[in-house]
């Protein structure tokens, strides 16, 4: 598909296909898998994403103290006793529902568990105010809990009776045992057992344990080494996360609380938009991802940034792999470059091309890349790439008959939330009854009041415009920014102000004199008071002066954002010299050009 978008000839395409076939025969094979039923209930290691979720529950990391889980509320009138019997058969069918996480960081499938009972809470007879209060209390308990992972079960089902046959069915599950695609399998089988209580349980020969252990040999394969070589080159130029406006430092959020914004793009918009995506050579997920990136770029300080893309990567190493329930989540670190003045059509195709290229090397997990990047850039425990895009469109775990959604049989979803450690904005998309449903789950307190509302409204407007107007050819989508946000942008960028004769370093020194012990810098691994910052800046300025820094010199600062960058900038100013900021993410030739052009040190 990448070649087709590049406009190659049929002859060139044929040559490329033959070359790809030849390469595929050069030992680029996946490991084989041998089911081991005798060891089915023995402990086994967590995979990489499960390890990340397990560690993310602690307060070690930024935006930690969070359980990775999904909570949904359905307005339902189904028979609860029948649902309960059907769910117990689902537990027998899918053994990962019987999984627990041991304190040593391994997981274990329980051979037997007691029958599960749906908790029933009866609110009949209460006035509407008390009902709302009770609903909110139950929701808070189930939606944001951080449960003990070493105790069965790692899910909850609760039925709140509002009237005789009118319930709120509350469902909560830990993603460490079932990813979003696996939830489709669970709800589909739940529906099957509810419709037909005598439907057979179909035990699988393959287990999630077999799958996890078989992938240990993947890193030794030529296929993995090829992917690792590709990603090592990509990491060298991978941009940072989007620099969105924040109301506070990420490090100050000790208990992230996610809030959902949701929207339905009705068939009269979604169906023509789907066709426009396909006509343009985009996948549905690729087109929506490009639109999401468009909105992020409008508010991001840096036009080059990385979005974390959630994929559900099941390697075809056994015929039953797609029938398993488990956490198969993989992360793709997708670089977005909106620094050039192109139209949306061009930018979307660039996003799609990069996505296809990256997915050709999916053997290396995003978690492994994050660990490597943390070492290279000394990131520590910070939230490296907290903006996430998750798509369930076209997922193979959702059969054609269930393409709309395997959830609709339970009733209308009236409330829901997902949460993930080290994430502050997670965008999810799926289809339902010919419409597109999308959610933004975000750590609300991190953002200025009203910002997320404006961004979300702009995204909704962009999708509707892409379906109906010629916005594809516009250079920029700044007209999507609400008027109140544009006023803020204009105010910030206004130059109609008196020019002060004060110097930057003199203003800083005034603050040092006024409040030396007040915190000046807060990062994930260090805090500096004004006095400490001043001391470090003076120490470095003396070293710079010894090297020849003076008022007629220009000194370049090419550093990742952090407290060291602030110290370096102040130190240069204290010598009387001027500083030239150079983005370390720029291509090396561009960096060299700037250094030579400005004759900086």
RAQUIJO-V465511 format. One record per residue. N is the residue number from 1. RES is the residue in three letters. NEAR is the number of other ideal C-beta (glycine too) atoms within 12 Angstrom. Layout:
# RAQUIJO-V465511
N,RES,NEAR / N,RES,NEAR
This chain:
# RAQUIJO-V465511
1,UNK,21 / 2,UNK,24 / 3,UNK,23 / 4,UNK,20 / 5,UNK,25 / 6,UNK,18 / 7,UNK,12 / 8,UNK,16 / 9,UNK,12 / 10,UNK,12 / 11,UNK,11 / 12,UNK,15 / 13,UNK,19 / 14,UNK,14 / 15,UNK,15 / 16,UNK,20 / 17,UNK,17 / 18,UNK,14 / 19,UNK,15 / 20,UNK,17 / 21,UNK,13 / 22,UNK,13 / 23,UNK,17 / 24,UNK,17 / 25,UNK,12 / 26,UNK,15 / 27,UNK,16 / 28,UNK,22 / 29,UNK,21 / 30,UNK,27 / 31,UNK,27 / 32,UNK,17 / 33,UNK,29 / 34,UNK,19 / 35,UNK,25 / 36,UNK,19 / 37,UNK,18 / 38,UNK,11 / 39,UNK,17 / 40,UNK,26 / 41,UNK,21 / 42,UNK,20 / 43,UNK,23 / 44,UNK,31 / 45,UNK,23 / 46,UNK,32 / 47,UNK,36 / 48,UNK,29 / 49,UNK,35 / 50,UNK,37 / 51,UNK,28 / 52,UNK,39 / 53,UNK,39 / 54,UNK,38 / 55,UNK,29 / 56,UNK,36 / 57,UNK,34 / 58,UNK,23 / 59,UNK,19 / 60,UNK,19 / 61,UNK,34 / 62,UNK,36 / 63,UNK,43 / 64,UNK,34 / 65,UNK,25 / 66,UNK,41 / 67,UNK,39 / 68,UNK,45 / 69,UNK,39 / 70,UNK,41 / 71,UNK,39 / 72,UNK,39 / 73,UNK,34 / 74,UNK,32 / 75,UNK,24 / 76,UNK,34 / 77,UNK,22 / 78,UNK,27 / 79,UNK,19 / 80,UNK,32 / 81,UNK,16 / 82,UNK,22 / 83,UNK,35 / 84,UNK,27 / 85,UNK,25 / 86,UNK,35 / 87,UNK,38 / 88,UNK,29 / 89,UNK,31 / 90,UNK,38 / 91,UNK,37 / 92,UNK,27 / 93,UNK,28 / 94,UNK,37 / 95,UNK,36 / 96,UNK,44 / 97,UNK,37 / 98,UNK,32 / 99,UNK,43 / 100,UNK,31 / 101,UNK,35 / 102,UNK,22 / 103,UNK,14 / 104,UNK,15 / 105,UNK,23 / 106,UNK,24 / 107,UNK,39 / 108,UNK,32 / 109,UNK,35 / 110,UNK,27 / 111,UNK,16 / 112,UNK,12 / 113,UNK,22 / 114,UNK,11 / 115,UNK,14 / 116,UNK,25 / 117,UNK,20 / 118,UNK,30 / 119,UNK,25 / 120,UNK,23 / 121,UNK,26 / 122,UNK,20 / 123,UNK,27 / 124,UNK,18 / 125,UNK,13 / 126,UNK,18 / 127,UNK,11 / 128,UNK,12 / 129,UNK,11 / 130,UNK,15 / 131,UNK,23 / 132,UNK,17 / 133,UNK,15 / 134,UNK,25 / 135,UNK,29 / 136,UNK,20 / 137,UNK,19 / 138,UNK,31 / 139,UNK,29 / 140,UNK,18 / 141,UNK,21 / 142,UNK,34 / 143,UNK,35 / 144,UNK,27 / 145,UNK,27 / 146,UNK,28 / 147,UNK,27 / 148,UNK,16 / 149,UNK,35 / 150,UNK,22 / 151,UNK,17 / 152,UNK,29 / 153,UNK,32 / 154,UNK,39 / 155,UNK,43 / 156,UNK,32 / 157,UNK,37 / 158,UNK,37 / 159,UNK,36 / 160,UNK,37 / 161,UNK,28 / 162,UNK,29 / 163,UNK,17 / 164,UNK,12 / 165,UNK,15 / 166,UNK,22 / 167,UNK,35 / 168,UNK,40 / 169,UNK,43 / 170,UNK,41 / 171,UNK,40 / 172,UNK,37 / 173,UNK,41 / 174,UNK,44 / 175,UNK,42 / 176,UNK,41 / 177,UNK,45 / 178,UNK,41 / 179,UNK,41 / 180,UNK,41 / 181,UNK,40 / 182,UNK,41 / 183,UNK,46 / 184,UNK,34 / 185,UNK,38 / 186,UNK,41 / 187,UNK,39 / 188,UNK,34 / 189,UNK,36 / 190,UNK,41 / 191,UNK,29 / 192,UNK,27 / 193,UNK,30 / 194,UNK,28 / 195,UNK,17 / 196,UNK,16 / 197,UNK,20 / 198,UNK,12 / 199,UNK,20 / 200,UNK,13 / 201,UNK,20 / 202,UNK,17 / 203,UNK,18 / 204,UNK,29 / 205,UNK,19 / 206,UNK,29 / 207,UNK,38 / 208,UNK,42 / 209,UNK,36 / 210,UNK,32 / 211,UNK,39 / 212,UNK,37 / 213,UNK,28 / 214,UNK,28 / 215,UNK,38 / 216,UNK,19 / 217,UNK,20 / 218,UNK,33 / 219,UNK,20 / 220,UNK,16 / 221,UNK,25 / 222,UNK,21 / 223,UNK,29 / 224,UNK,28 / 225,UNK,20 / 226,UNK,25 / 227,UNK,32 / 228,UNK,25 / 229,UNK,16 / 230,UNK,22 / 231,UNK,34 / 232,UNK,20 / 233,UNK,18 / 234,UNK,27 / 235,UNK,29 / 236,UNK,19 / 237,UNK,25 / 238,UNK,35 / 239,UNK,39 / 240,UNK,33 / 241,UNK,41 / 242,UNK,37 / 243,UNK,23 / 244,UNK,31 / 245,UNK,24 / 246,UNK,28 / 247,UNK,19 / 248,UNK,17 / 249,UNK,23 / 250,UNK,32 / 251,UNK,27 / 252,UNK,20 / 253,UNK,33 / 254,UNK,19 / 255,UNK,19 / 256,UNK,39 / 257,UNK,22 / 258,UNK,38 / 259,UNK,28 / 260,UNK,33 / 261,UNK,29 / 262,UNK,29 / 263,UNK,27 / 264,UNK,25 / 265,UNK,35 / 266,UNK,21 / 267,UNK,20 / 268,UNK,16 / 269,UNK,26 / 270,UNK,35 / 271,UNK,21 / 272,UNK,23 / 273,UNK,35 / 274,UNK,31 / 275,UNK,17 / 276,UNK,31 / 277,UNK,34 / 278,UNK,19 / 279,UNK,14 / 280,UNK,28 / 281,UNK,26 / 282,UNK,36 / 283,UNK,28 / 284,UNK,33 / 285,UNK,39 / 286,UNK,39 / 287,UNK,41 / 288,UNK,44 / 289,UNK,43 / 290,UNK,47 / 291,UNK,46 / 292,UNK,48 / 293,UNK,41 / 294,UNK,45 / 295,UNK,45 / 296,UNK,43 / 297,UNK,39 / 298,UNK,34 / 299,UNK,38 / 300,UNK,30 / 301,UNK,21 / 302,UNK,26 / 303,UNK,28 / 304,UNK,31 / 305,UNK,34 / 306,UNK,38 / 307,UNK,47 / 308,UNK,44 / 309,UNK,40 / 310,UNK,40 / 311,UNK,35 / 312,UNK,38 / 313,UNK,39 / 314,UNK,35 / 315,UNK,30 / 316,UNK,17 / 317,UNK,29 / 318,UNK,25 / 319,UNK,14 / 320,UNK,22 / 321,UNK,33 / 322,UNK,27 / 323,UNK,31 / 324,UNK,41 / 325,UNK,43 / 326,UNK,45 / 327,UNK,43 / 328,UNK,39 / 329,UNK,36 / 330,UNK,36 / 331,UNK,41 / 332,UNK,42 / 333,UNK,42 / 334,UNK,43 / 335,UNK,37 / 336,UNK,42 / 337,UNK,30 / 338,UNK,35 / 339,UNK,21 / 340,UNK,15 / 341,UNK,14 / 342,UNK,24 / 343,UNK,23 / 344,UNK,39 / 345,UNK,29 / 346,UNK,26 / 347,UNK,37 / 348,UNK,39 / 349,UNK,29 / 350,UNK,33 / 351,UNK,42 / 352,UNK,36 / 353,UNK,29 / 354,UNK,34 / 355,UNK,36 / 356,UNK,28 / 357,UNK,26 / 358,UNK,38 / 359,UNK,28 / 360,UNK,25 / 361,UNK,31 / 362,UNK,34 / 363,UNK,35 / 364,UNK,37 / 365,UNK,36 / 366,UNK,39 / 367,UNK,33 / 368,UNK,32 / 369,UNK,40 / 370,UNK,39 / 371,UNK,25 / 372,UNK,23 / 373,UNK,32 / 374,UNK,25 / 375,UNK,14 / 376,UNK,19 / 377,UNK,26 / 378,UNK,19 / 379,UNK,28 / 380,UNK,22 / 381,UNK,26 / 382,UNK,31 / 383,UNK,37 / 384,UNK,44 / 385,UNK,41 / 386,UNK,42 / 387,UNK,46 / 388,UNK,46 / 389,UNK,44 / 390,UNK,39 / 391,UNK,37 / 392,UNK,37 / 393,UNK,35 / 394,UNK,25 / 395,UNK,34 / 396,UNK,23 / 397,UNK,33 / 398,UNK,30 / 399,UNK,22 / 400,UNK,12 / 401,UNK,13 / 402,UNK,28 / 403,UNK,23 / 404,UNK,25 / 405,UNK,35 / 406,UNK,31 / 407,UNK,33 / 408,UNK,26 / 409,UNK,29 / 410,UNK,34 / 411,UNK,26 / 412,UNK,23 / 413,UNK,30 / 414,UNK,23 / 415,UNK,28 / 416,UNK,33 / 417,UNK,37 / 418,UNK,37 / 419,UNK,42 / 420,UNK,45 / 421,UNK,40 / 422,UNK,42 / 423,UNK,42 / 424,UNK,41 / 425,UNK,47 / 426,UNK,42 / 427,UNK,43 / 428,UNK,41 / 429,UNK,42 / 430,UNK,39 / 431,UNK,36 / 432,UNK,28 / 433,UNK,21 / 434,UNK,20 / 435,UNK,25 / 436,UNK,41 / 437,UNK,33 / 438,UNK,37 / 439,UNK,36 / 440,UNK,40 / 441,UNK,38 / 442,UNK,37 / 443,UNK,40 / 444,UNK,28 / 445,UNK,24 / 446,UNK,31 / 447,UNK,29 / 448,UNK,20 / 449,UNK,14 / 450,UNK,17 / 451,UNK,30 / 452,UNK,35 / 453,UNK,22 / 454,UNK,31 / 455,UNK,35 / 456,UNK,33 / 457,UNK,24 / 458,UNK,35 / 459,UNK,42 / 460,UNK,30 / 461,UNK,28 / 462,UNK,41 / 463,UNK,41 / 464,UNK,26 / 465,UNK,28 / 466,UNK,41 / 467,UNK,29 / 468,UNK,19 / 469,UNK,21 / 470,UNK,13 / 471,UNK,28 / 472,UNK,30 / 473,UNK,18 / 474,UNK,22 / 475,UNK,18 / 476,UNK,23 / 477,UNK,35 / 478,UNK,24 / 479,UNK,20 / 480,UNK,32 / 481,UNK,27 / 482,UNK,26 / 483,UNK,15 / 484,UNK,18 / 485,UNK,27 / 486,UNK,19 / 487,UNK,14 / 488,UNK,20 / 489,UNK,19 / 490,UNK,15 / 491,UNK,13 / 492,UNK,13 / 493,UNK,11 / 494,UNK,10 / 495,UNK,9 / 496,UNK,8 / 497,UNK,9 / 498,UNK,7 / 499,UNK,7 / 500,UNK,9 / 501,UNK,8 / 502,UNK,12 / 503,UNK,16 / 504,UNK,20 / 505,UNK,27 / 506,UNK,17 / 507,UNK,17 / 508,UNK,29 / 509,UNK,23 / 510,UNK,16 / 511,UNK,22 / 512,UNK,27 / 513,UNK,15 / 514,UNK,14 / 515,UNK,17 / 516,UNK,20 / 517,UNK,17 / 518,UNK,19 / 519,UNK,21 / 520,UNK,28 / 521,UNK,30 / 522,UNK,22 / 523,UNK,29 / 524,UNK,28 / 525,UNK,20 / 526,UNK,24 / 527,UNK,19 / 528,UNK,27 / 529,UNK,21 / 530,UNK,27 / 531,UNK,23 / 532,UNK,24 / 533,UNK,38 / 534,UNK,32 / 535,UNK,21 / 536,UNK,29 / 537,UNK,35 / 538,UNK,24 / 539,UNK,19 / 540,UNK,29 / 541,UNK,29 / 542,UNK,16 / 543,UNK,20 / 544,UNK,29 / 545,UNK,21 / 546,UNK,12 / 547,UNK,17 / 548,UNK,15 / 549,UNK,28 / 550,UNK,19 / 551,UNK,16 / 552,UNK,13 / 553,UNK,23 / 554,UNK,25 / 555,UNK,35 / 556,UNK,29 / 557,UNK,33 / 558,UNK,26 / 559,UNK,22 / 560,UNK,26 / 561,UNK,27 / 562,UNK,25 / 563,UNK,29 / 564,UNK,24 / 565,UNK,26 / 566,UNK,33 / 567,UNK,33 / 568,UNK,34 / 569,UNK,34 / 570,UNK,39 / 571,UNK,33 / 572,UNK,36 / 573,UNK,31 / 574,UNK,36 / 575,UNK,31 / 576,UNK,22 / 577,UNK,29 / 578,UNK,26 / 579,UNK,32 / 580,UNK,24 / 581,UNK,23 / 582,UNK,28 / 583,UNK,27 / 584,UNK,27 / 585,UNK,29 / 586,UNK,23 / 587,UNK,18 / 588,UNK,16 / 589,UNK,10 / 590,UNK,18 / 591,UNK,23 / 592,UNK,16 / 593,UNK,15 / 594,UNK,23 / 595,UNK,21 / 596,UNK,16 / 597,UNK,14 / 598,UNK,19 / 599,UNK,15 / 600,UNK,24 / 601,UNK,23
